[in-house]
Amino acid sequence: MPSTSVPEYAFAAPFTQPPASPIRRLVPYANRPGTISMAGGYPAQELFDVAGLQAASATVGARLVDCLQYSNIEGQASLRHALARLSAQRGIECDPDTELAVTGGSQQALALLSRVMLQPGDVAFVESPGFPNSAQTMRHTGATVITVPSGPEGIDIDALARLAEIHKPKLVSVVATFSNPCGATLTREKRLRLLELAVQHRFLLVEDDPYGELRFTGEAVPPILSLATGEARKWTAYISSMSKTMAPGLRIGWMIAPAEVRRRCTGAKAADDMACSAWIQEIVAQYLADGHYDRHVPRIRAAYGSRCAALGDALRTHMGDEITFLQPQGGMFCWGRLTGEIDSTRLLPYAIEHEMVYVPGNAFYGDPAQADAQAMRMSFATMNEAQITEGIIRLRRALRACIAKEPVSIALAA
């Protein structure tokens, strides 16, 4: 009989199993027929440029045999140079042969940077509220992850400065443009202050920019790396992704980092997955070269802008002063706060029963003591304008039922 005992593995770093994601627990309810879900962080599937991708795929298919071999670890030369040109359009000049590498989405880029920069005993900073997987990626290195307060106006720079004096982080990760979940954009002045702090405290400042192309109103703010000069350039990295602008199924992202950091990351990637698919990389490079990307992104900007406007109008019309929010200028998310005694977790079962789903804000806080019980994240990306308006009407009905303490049949696991 085989032994059923658990071996005492000598793991390299301590690991605490994260609690079940509150967002994942909502999936069965969000997928129910008739439910209007503002919970997901997915781009709109009906907006994918299927025709453009098919055209690029057909062109690549004509030389398919050249795309079936192993790729260069740092990425296909065609895609690296195309992504360098795309980054230059955003204001970031880089050497595609020494500073840019293709990754399996921006999540792998952050994981590689964390792996080469952090080890047990080191400290990293992330925003709170923020994308939960960012903190989890850093914790896997054995580093201590400290959360810095953030919100609809972005990370608190003064708090970060105070914490940096105490904890001396080696890596700081921020989403400076249209953050998840708050939809926040840091001002140019705050970005410059972050660069000053990176040089002063000698930490790698990583800007995660999956949403920056999705601006539909207001004036664009340059990426942090585009503002970095001199010594600051040595302490700054930029990561981005095609997941929100083309399609997440491609699993294509990239990093721009100081040459030595990039070199070490490609070494770590070699030990991870060897390389991203050459075939997919060539399709993305062809898509960019054919101009499909330049034509497609304005279409999704316009669609998301219309949907975001519909959400803002519906919240003002149907929720009134029972919720506060800042109208996003881009991205995919709106961060709202209930103003009464009802918090967003208590309201959620009523919303689900009224066939509307959102994510309570406490799902995005690494430190429960910092959580804002009244907050909620609403995504406007995957619903059309009529659905969004109906969803907020349902939310108001749910709030009325919750205030009245009507019976509710939905029981959410803790």
N, C-alpha and C positions, 0 to 999 in steps of 0.2 A: 504493500500500500504506500503511495507517495505521501510524504509528510505534508501536513496542513499548517505547520507553524510558519510564521513570517520570519524570513532571515533578517538579521540585524545588519542591514546595509550601512556602510560607512559613507554616507552622502557627503559631498564636498561642502555643502552650505546648508544652513537651517532652512526649513520650509514650513510655512503654516498654510494649510489648505484654506483657500478663501471661501467665504460663505457662498451659498448658492446665489447667483445673480438675480436680483429682483426683476431685472429686465427680462431674463429668460423665463421667469415664472409667468410673465404676462403673455408669452407667445401663444399659448392655446386660446386665450381670450381674444387676442388681437386678430387671430386667424379665423374666428367664427364668422360664418356668413351673416351679412347685414351689419357687422360691427364697423364703426369708423375708427381706425387706429391712427393715433398721432404718437404712438409709442416708439416706432422703429427708427433706427438710424440709417436706413437704406436709401439710396437714391431712387428716383422714380423709374421703374422698369420700362414703362411705356415711352420714356424719352430716350432710351438707348438708341444710338445711331446704328441700327442693325445693317442698314444698306451700306453705310460707309465702311463698317467693319467687314462686311462680306466682300466689298470691292477690294479692300486692302488685302484680305485673306486670299482672294483669287489671284491677285498679282504675285503674292508671295508663293502661292501654290504652284505657279509656273516654274519656280526654281526650288521646289520643296526639298529636293535632295540636299541642298546646301544648308538647310535649316534643321536637319535631323541629327546633327552631330552635337557633342557637348559645346556649350557656349563658353566664352571667356568668363572667368569667375566674376570679373568686375562688370560684365555685361557686353552685349554685342556693340561693336564700334558704331554701327549705324544708329542704334538707339541712344548710346551715350552722347553722340554729337547732336542728335535731334533734341534730346532733353537739355543739353547745354544751350542750344538756341532758344528753346522754350523758356528756360530759366533766365536767359538774357532779356527776353521780352518782359519778364517780371522785375528786371533791374539787377539781376545777379550775374556777374561775369565769373566764369570759372574755366579751368582747364579740364576738358572731358577725359583726358588720358591720365591725369594724376589726382584730381579732386572729386570727380563724379563717379558713382557706382550705381548700377541698377540693382534693385532689391525686390523681394517678394512683398510688395506693398510697403507703405511707410511703417507699418508695425514691425516688419523685419528690420528695417533701417534703424528704428529705435532700439530693438533688441540687440543688434550688432554693436551699436554705439555703447549701450549699457554694458555689454559683455567685455568690451575692450577698455572701458574706463573705470568700471566698478568692481570691487571685490569685498568680501566680508570685512566689516569695520569702516568702510567708506559710507558717505552720506550723499543722497540725491534728493532734490526738491521737485515736487510736482504741484500743480494747481489743485485747489479744492474749493468748490466742486470741479471735477474734471473727468476725463475719460478713464474708467477704472482699469483698463488693460495697460495703460501707460505705467501706472504705479506697480502693477503686478509684474510687468516685464523687468523692472528694476529690482524688485524684491527677489526675483529668481537668481540674481547674482550674489545674494547674501548681504547686499548693502542695506543700510537703514534708510527708509524713505520717509521724508518729512513733508507734510502738506503745508502749502502756503495759501492763505485765504485769497479767494478770487470771487468774481461775480460778474454782473452784466457790463461792468466797465473794465474787466480784465483783472489780471493778477495784481495784488497789492504790492507795489514796488517797495514801499517803505517797510512793510512787514518782511519782505524778502531780504532787504538790506540788514534788518535787525537779526534775523535768523542766520544769515550768512556769517555775521560776526561771531556768532556763538558756535555754529555747527560746521563751518568750513566745508560746504558741499563740493564734490568733484564734478557733478553734472546737474544741470537745471533744465527741465523740459517745460516749454510753454507752447500753447496754441495762441498765437498773437492776433490772428484774424478769424473772426466768426467761430469762436471756440465752441466745443461740445462739453457741457450742455447749454452754456449761457448765451451763446451767440455774440460774445464780446469781441471787440477790436481794440487793441492797445494803440494809444496815440503815438505819433512819431517821437514825442518827448520821452514817453515811457520806454520806448524801444532803445533810444539812445542811453537812457539811464541803465537799462539792463546790460548794455554793452560795457558801460563803465564798471558796473559791479562784476562782470565776468573777468575783466582785466584785473581789477583790484583784488578779487578773491581767487583768481586763477581756477575758475570752473569752466567746463565746457557748456556753453549755452546752446541748447538744441531747440530750434524753432520747427515745430510740426505744423505743416501747412497743407492740409488736405482740402480746405474749403476756400482758399484765397481767390480762386478764379470765379467764385460764385457771387460776386458783388453785383447787385442790381440797383442800388441807389447809393448816393453819397460819393465822397472822394476817396480814391484808393490810397492806402498807406503803404509805403515801400516795405518789402520783407526786411527782417532784421539784418540778414547777411548782406543785403545791398547797402546798408548804412555802415557796415563794419569796415574800418580802414586801419592800417598800421597794425599795432599789437592786437587790437580787437578782432581782426580777421583770424588770428591764430587760436582764438578761444570761442569760435562760433561755427555751428553746423546748421544745415538746412535739410529738412526731409519733406518729401511730398509724394503724391500718389495720383494714379489715374483712376482710382476707384470711384470717386465722386463725380468726375467729369466724363469718363468714358464708360467703364463698367468694372465693378469689383471682381467679377469672375476672371479678369485678366491677371490679377495679382501682380501688377507692375507698379513699383514705386522707385524712388531714387533718393540718394543722399548726396550732398555736397559738403565736404569736410576738409580740414587741413590735410595735406598730402600724407603725412605720417599716420594720422588717425584713419584716413581712408584705406591706407595700405594694411593696417592691422585689421580693419573691418573685413576686407576682402579675404584675409587669412582666416578669420572666424567664419566667414560664409563658406569657404572651402570645406571647413570641418562640419558645416551645417547641411547644406543641400547641393554643394558643388557649384551650382549656378541656376539662374532662372531659365525657363524654357527658351531656347534660341528661336523656335518657331513663333511663339507668342511675341517675343521681343521684336522680331522682324515685322510682324503684322502691325504692332504699335508704331514702329518706325515708319512703315509705309503709310499708315493712316495719317501720321503727322506730315510726312513729305507730300502727300497728295492734297493737303489743305483741308481734309475733313474736320480735323480738330478745330481749326480756326472758324469754320462755319458752324460747327455743332455747339460749341460752348455758349455763344450768344443766345441760341435757342433755349438752352436749359436755364440760363440766367433769366431770360424773360419769363419762362414758365414759373420758376421758383419765386420771382418777384411778384407775379400776379397772385400766386397762392399765399405768399407771406402777407400781401396787402389784404387779401380776403380774411386771413386769420386776425389781423389787427382790427379790421372793421367789425368782424363778428364779436371779438372780445369786448370792444368798446360798446357795441350795440346791445349785446345780450348779457354780458357780465357786469358792465358798468364799473362802479367802484368796488365791486366784490373781488376784483383781481387787479394787480398792477403788473406792468411789463414795459420793457423798452422795445420799440419796434426795430427788429433786426434790419441791417442794411445789406445782408447777404447771408450765405450759408444755408443751413437746413433746419435750424432750431430757434424756438422762442422760449425764453425762461420767464415764467409767470409766478406771482405770489398771491395766494389767497389772503384777503385782508381781515376776514372774520375769525371766529373761534375754531372753525373747522380746519383741520390740517389736510394735506393732500393724500396722506396714507389712509386716513379715515374716510375720505371722500371716494377713494378709488373703487371699492366694491359697488358703491352706488352708480358710479360712472359706467362700470362694466355691465351692470344690470340694465342700464339705459343704453347699452351698445355703443359706448365710446371709451377709448383707452388712451391714457397718457402714462408717463413715468414719473412717480413721485421723486422730488429732488433729492431725498436722502440716499438714493441709489448711487449718487455721484460723489459722495463724501468719503474719503479714506478714514477720517476720524469722525466717528458718530457724534462726538461732543460738539463738532463744528456744524452739524447738519441743520439746515433750515427746514423745519417741519412743514412750513407753509408753501414751499416752492414746488414747482412741477416743470417738467420739460415737455414741450409739445413740438412735434415735427410737422412741418407743413409740406414736406417734399412729395409724399406719395399719394396725397389726396387732391382731388380737383377742388375748384372754388366752391361749388355747390355742396360737396361733401364736407368741406371744412366748416362752412356756415352751419350746416345741420349738426355737425359734431359739437360745436359750441352751444347750440340750442339744447342738445342733449345734456351737455355738461351742466348747464344752468338748471335743468330739470333735476338732475342728480343732486346738485347742491341743495335745492329746495327740499328734496326728499330726505337728505342727510340731516339738514337743520331740523326738520320735523320729526326726526328719529323714526322714520317709517321702517318696517321690517325689510331686510335685504337677504336674499338667498345666497349671495356670493360669499364664500369664506376663503380668504387668501392665506396660504401657508406663511408662517412667520419667517 
